[in-house]
Every structure is written in structure tokens, then in C-alpha cells.
Amino acid sequence: MTRPAPRHAIVTGSSSGIGAAITARLLRDGWRVTGLSRTDPVRPDPGYAHRAVDLMDGDALVGAVKGLSADALVHAAGLMRGAALGALDPDIGATLWRLHVDAASRLADLLAPRMAHGGRIVLIGSRAAAGVAGRSQYGATKAALVAMARAWAQELAPRGITVNVVAPAATDTPMLRDPARAGTAPKLPPIGRLVTPEEVAATTAFLLGAEAGAITGQQIVICGGASL
């Protein structure tokens, strides 16, 4: 008997942190994954392919997904920068918007029309979307993902395509130790530890599965008790 072809997911930010964890989880679950990031993680898994791209370059994104169709899009690439009022940098705000919102919008606009019935889109947001002091520019871009996801969910529901946001609190990734984040170290949530990338990946994998077909337009917060 011929086995069905593995489902195909396009994952941004696949070389590190949450994106890398999602990629590893999907490969383990039998998906085929195309990773989009500047750095090739050089995964030996035959189910993985990498396309090098600067996600903030709109023209390059078009070329990066040329010829690709996917059952799922996961936008996991992210960058955190924080500052209080009086020290906001407009260039930083623009960079966060291009990476988090504009890249997601461009990719979904290119890929969603090619998705078959039952496709999936997951955007990695943040608990900061609810508003965290000193992270207004970052939080604003993550909040925009929620509005986009809800709008897209309404548009795509007749095709059985779901769109959701997974919004973790501080997650133990290399980004958390970026020197550029000096002065913005997160507090541990009430559970006494950071969220792990694997926990975010597991939630994402569930939303990409058949059993989550009725969940759409939602923001799933992984807060470790911080939002209680």
C-alpha cells in the first residue's frame, strides 16, 4: 500500500530557539519541513530543507517561497528589544514590525492561497501582547499578530484552514541572553522557571494537527502562571 506523502510545513526562524524546537518536533512527528532563516542549521534529517533569506526583505521572501506549497506555515522568527518612554528608538520599532508583522503578512499572503483544505497557520506571539512596561514597541507588534490571525481565521474558515497565535511568556532561548537585551531581563513566572521551547513546540504541533481543526482565531497563552 502506498503511504501518503508527509505533510509539509514552512517554519521561519528554524535555525534557533523556538523555531528550531518547532522544526525538530515536526520532523519527529513525520512532517517535511522547509526552514526559512538567514543561517542554515545544517540538519541531517532528510525531511528538512533550508532556504536562506532575510525575512525583513520583502522581495527576498517572494523568491524564498517560489515554487513552494505547504500544508502549514509557522512564523516563529522573532526579536525582542525593550525601552521605556523617553528612550524609544523608531528604527527599532520599525525593525520589530517588519520581522514580526510584515514578514508574517507577506508569507501568509503568498502561501495561504496555495494551501489545500485543512491547512494551518500558527504565528508565535508573546504574553507581552497584553502590555508589559518597557516593552511597548515589542508588545505592539505581537498584539498586531492577534488581530491579523483573527481576521485571517474568518477569511479562511470556509476552506477549513485555521489560524492561531501561540503566545509564550519568557522562554529559555538564546534570544533571552542577547547582549542587546541588557536591562530587560524577565522575571521568572510563578512556576519558578522559564517556559521551554519544547513546550511551545508541543502546543504548536497540536494546533497543526487534525484534532485542532475547530480551534481558530485564538491566542493560546503559555504563561507559567504569570497571567493568573
RODO-2510 file (C-alpha; in nm, 4 decimals, decimal comma):
residues 228
     n   res          X          Y          Z
     1     m     0,0000     0,0000     0,0000
     2     t     0,1333     0,3444    -0,0927
     3     r     0,1941     0,5695     0,2044
     4     p     0,0606     0,9244     0,1840
     5     a     0,3222     1,1940     0,1312
     6     p     0,4297     1,3630     0,4555
     7     r     0,2699     1,6956     0,5333
     8     h     0,4843     1,9970     0,4547
     9     a     0,5396     2,2892     0,6928
    10     i     0,7279     2,6119     0,6291
    11     v     0,8868     2,7370     0,9513
    12     t     1,0580     3,0746     0,9876
    13     g     1,3383     3,1212     1,2378
    14     s     1,4167     2,7500     1,2098
    15     s     1,7841     2,7839     1,2985
    16     s     1,7480     2,8747     1,6668
    17     g     1,5247     2,8937     1,9715
    18     i     1,1534     2,8322     1,9360
    19     g     1,1736     2,7913     1,5587
    20     a     1,4384     2,5220     1,5935
    21     a     1,2326     2,3402     1,8569
    22     i     0,9221     2,3504     1,6375
    23     t     1,1214     2,2214     1,3419
    24     a     1,2614     1,9335     1,5475
    25     r     0,9169     1,8432     1,6811
    26     l     0,7543     1,8430     1,3388
    27     l     1,0309     1,6312     1,1880
    28     r     0,9898     1,3863     1,4738
    29     d     0,6161     1,3765     1,4042
    30     g     0,6786     1,2863     1,0402
    31     w     0,6402     1,6264     0,8749
    32     r     0,8560     1,7560     0,5934
    33     v     0,9904     2,0991     0,6888
    34     t     1,1317     2,3872     0,4875
    35     g     1,3114     2,6292     0,7167
    36     l     1,3445     2,9992     0,6370
    37     s     1,6210     3,1865     0,8174
    38     r     1,9476     3,3616     0,7465
    39     t     2,1562     3,0802     0,8953
    40     d     2,1390     2,7197     0,7812
    41     p     2,1197     2,4941     1,0907
    42     v     2,2548     2,2035     0,8795
    43     r     2,0089     1,9410     0,9969
    44     p     2,0929     1,5860     0,8809
    45     d     1,7252     1,4856     0,8709
    46     p     1,6259     1,4091     0,5093
    47     g     1,2872     1,5669     0,5730
    48     y     1,4428     1,9091     0,6263
    49     a     1,5339     2,1649     0,3611
    50     h     1,6660     2,5150     0,4221
    51     r     1,6250     2,8328     0,2231
    52     a     1,8462     3,1202     0,3345
    53     v     1,6605     3,4518     0,3440
    54     d     1,6480     3,7818     0,5278
    55     l     1,2876     3,7769     0,6476
    56     m     1,2784     4,1561     0,6563
    57     d     1,3500     4,1761     0,2832
    58     g     1,0109     4,1566     0,1145
    59     d     1,1462     4,0880    -0,2334
    60     a     1,3724     3,8130    -0,0998
    61     l     1,0755     3,6471     0,0723
    62     v     0,8943     3,6166    -0,2584
    63     g     1,1918     3,4365    -0,4044
    64     a     1,2392     3,2169    -0,0974
    65     v     0,8945     3,0593    -0,1252
    66     k     0,8813     3,0485    -0,5041
    67     g     0,7570     2,7100    -0,6147
    68     l     0,6619     2,6057    -0,2614
    69     s     0,3227     2,4969    -0,1398
    70     a     0,2663     2,3963     0,2187
    71     d     0,0121     2,2380     0,4484
    72     a     0,1245     2,4703     0,7286
    73     l     0,3024     2,7988     0,7893
    74     v     0,4649     2,8666     1,1256
    75     h     0,6086     3,2150     1,1741
    76     a     0,8450     3,1660     1,4667
    77     a     1,1188     3,4175     1,3847
    78     g     1,1391     3,6891     1,6454
    79     l     1,3440     3,9612     1,8065
    80     m     1,2960     4,1298     2,1449
    81     r     1,4016     4,4851     2,2161
    82     g     1,2710     4,6948     2,5022
    83     a     1,2822     5,0546     2,6191
    84     a     1,0731     5,2861     2,8324
    85     l     0,9053     5,6049     2,7138
    86     g     1,1659     5,8719     2,6591
    87     a     1,4113     5,6195     2,5181
    88     l     1,2127     5,4630     2,2339
    89     d     1,4013     5,4144     1,9079
    90     p     1,1815     5,4472     1,5968
    91     d     1,4241     5,2346     1,3954
    92     i     1,3926     4,9515     1,6470
    93     g     1,0158     4,9790     1,6302
    94     a     1,0264     4,9573     1,2522
    95     t     1,2576     4,6544     1,2649
    96     l     1,0278     4,4695     1,5067
    97     w     0,7284     4,5454     1,2845
    98     r     0,8987     4,4238     0,9682
    99     l     1,0111     4,0971     1,1257
   100     h     0,7049     4,0092     1,3315
   101     v     0,4153     4,1549     1,1354
   102     d     0,5173     4,2410     0,7818
   103     a     0,7028     3,9134     0,7229
   104     a     0,4057     3,7143     0,8560
   105     s     0,1674     3,9121     0,6373
   106     r     0,3750     3,8675     0,3229
   107     l     0,4231     3,4948     0,3765
   108     a     0,0569     3,4276     0,4521
   109     d    -0,0468     3,6332     0,1501
   110     l     0,1788     3,4212    -0,0709
   111     l     0,1154     3,0805     0,0824
   112     a    -0,2447     3,0717     0,2059
   113     p    -0,3951     3,0825    -0,1452
   114     r    -0,1893     2,7728    -0,2298
   115     m    -0,2966     2,5767     0,0797
   116     a    -0,5326     2,2861     0,0433
   117     h    -0,8421     2,2466     0,2571
   118     g    -0,7399     2,1874     0,6186
   119     g    -0,4215     2,3936     0,6110
   120     r    -0,2765     2,5540     0,9208
   121     i    -0,1142     2,8863     1,0106
   122     v     0,0461     2,9452     1,3511
   123     l     0,2099     3,2736     1,4494
   124     i     0,4388     3,2843     1,7521
   125     g     0,3338     3,5811     1,9615
   126     s     0,4116     3,6793     2,3178
   127     r     0,2428     3,7335     2,6510
   128     a     0,3746     4,0895     2,6159
   129     a     0,0943     4,1495     2,3652
   130     a    -0,1226     4,2261     2,6688
   131     g     0,1119     4,5110     2,7642
   132     v     0,4338     4,4956     2,9654
   133     a     0,6161     4,8043     3,0936
   134     g     0,9301     4,8771     2,8955
   135     r     0,8259     4,6583     2,6025
   136     s     0,5682     4,8726     2,4260
   137     q     0,7160     4,8504     2,0759
   138     y     0,7716     4,4756     2,1027
   139     g     0,4306     4,4116     2,2586
   140     a     0,2547     4,6207     1,9961
   141     t     0,3893     4,4049     1,7146
   142     k     0,2874     4,0871     1,8929
   143     a    -0,0602     4,2278     1,9598
   144     a    -0,0916     4,3005     1,5871
   145     l    -0,0392     3,9304     1,5189
   146     v    -0,3537     3,8524     1,7183
   147     a    -0,5641     4,0941     1,5149
   148     m    -0,4241     3,9552     1,1891
   149     a    -0,4833     3,5960     1,2976
   150     r    -0,8450     3,6651     1,3882
   151     a    -0,9107     3,8397     1,0570
   152     w    -0,7425     3,5647     0,8561
   153     a    -0,9259     3,2969     1,0542
   154     q    -1,2586     3,4441     0,9433
   155     e    -1,1461     3,4628     0,5818
   156     l    -1,0056     3,1090     0,5707
   157     a    -1,2584     2,9188     0,7834
   158     p    -1,4699     2,8164     0,4809
   159     r    -1,1623     2,6371     0,3468
   160     g    -1,1009     2,4576     0,6764
   161     i    -0,7751     2,6496     0,7284
   162     t    -0,7101     2,7539     1,0876
   163     v    -0,5033     3,0490     1,2065
   164     n    -0,3861     3,0808     1,5656
   165     v    -0,1274     3,2567     1,7804
   166     v     0,0852     3,0795     2,0423
   167     a     0,1960     3,3412     2,2940
   168     p     0,4593     3,2278     2,5445
   169     a     0,5939     3,4168     2,8409
   170     a     0,9735     3,4437     2,8745
   171     t     1,1176     3,1364     2,7031
   172     d     1,4601     2,9848     2,7593
   173     t     1,6196     3,0592     2,4208
   174     p     1,9461     3,2182     2,3063
   175     m     1,7490     3,5382     2,2365
   176     l     1,6918     3,5723     2,6098
   177     r     2,0679     3,6045     2,6583
   178     d     2,1234     3,8500     2,3730
   179     p     2,3541     4,1318     2,4990
   180     a     2,1263     4,3815     2,3235
   181     r     1,8593     4,2891     2,5795
   182     a     2,0636     4,4217     2,8702
   183     g     1,8340     4,5739     3,1276
   184     t     1,5271     4,3829     3,0108
   185     a     1,5821     4,0516     3,1905
   186     p     1,2454     3,8845     3,2532
   187     k     1,1141     3,7825     3,5923
   188     l     1,0502     3,4155     3,6462
   189     p     0,6800     3,3264     3,6293
   190     p     0,5086     3,1765     3,9358
   191     i     0,6028     2,8227     3,8306
   192     g     0,9615     2,9226     3,9153
   193     r     1,1194     2,8612     3,5756
   194     l     1,1152     2,9855     3,2199
   195     v     0,8943     2,8352     2,9513
   196     t     1,0871     2,5843     2,7402
   197     p     1,0989     2,5949     2,3587
   198     e     0,9796     2,2349     2,3563
   199     e     0,6601     2,3359     2,5387
   200     v     0,5905     2,5982     2,2750
   201     a     0,6672     2,3432     2,0033
   202     a     0,4272     2,0889     2,1525
   203     t     0,1424     2,3411     2,1611
   204     t     0,2191     2,4415     1,8037
   205     a     0,2265     2,0790     1,6906
   206     f    -0,1169     2,0226     1,8434
   207     l    -0,2607     2,3251     1,6632
   208     l    -0,1208     2,1904     1,3358
   209     g    -0,2913     1,8561     1,3859
   210     a    -0,6311     1,7237     1,2839
   211     e    -0,7689     1,7346     1,6387
   212     a    -0,7326     2,1152     1,6446
   213     g    -0,9409     2,1685     1,3332
   214     a    -1,2108     2,3596     1,5235
   215     i    -0,9663     2,5923     1,7015
   216     t    -0,9116     2,9088     1,5000
   217     g    -0,8654     3,2801     1,5575
   218     q    -0,7330     3,2170     1,9075
   219     q    -0,4332     3,3282     2,1112
   220     i    -0,3039     3,0418     2,3255
   221     v    -0,1004     3,1884     2,6124
   222     i     0,1728     2,9796     2,7774
   223     c     0,2353     3,1935     3,0831
   224     g     0,3607     2,9697     3,3643
   225     g     0,1047     3,1347     3,5896
   226     a     0,2167     3,4903     3,5143
   227     s    -0,1234     3,5890     3,3775
   228     l    -0,3261     3,4495     3,6666
***
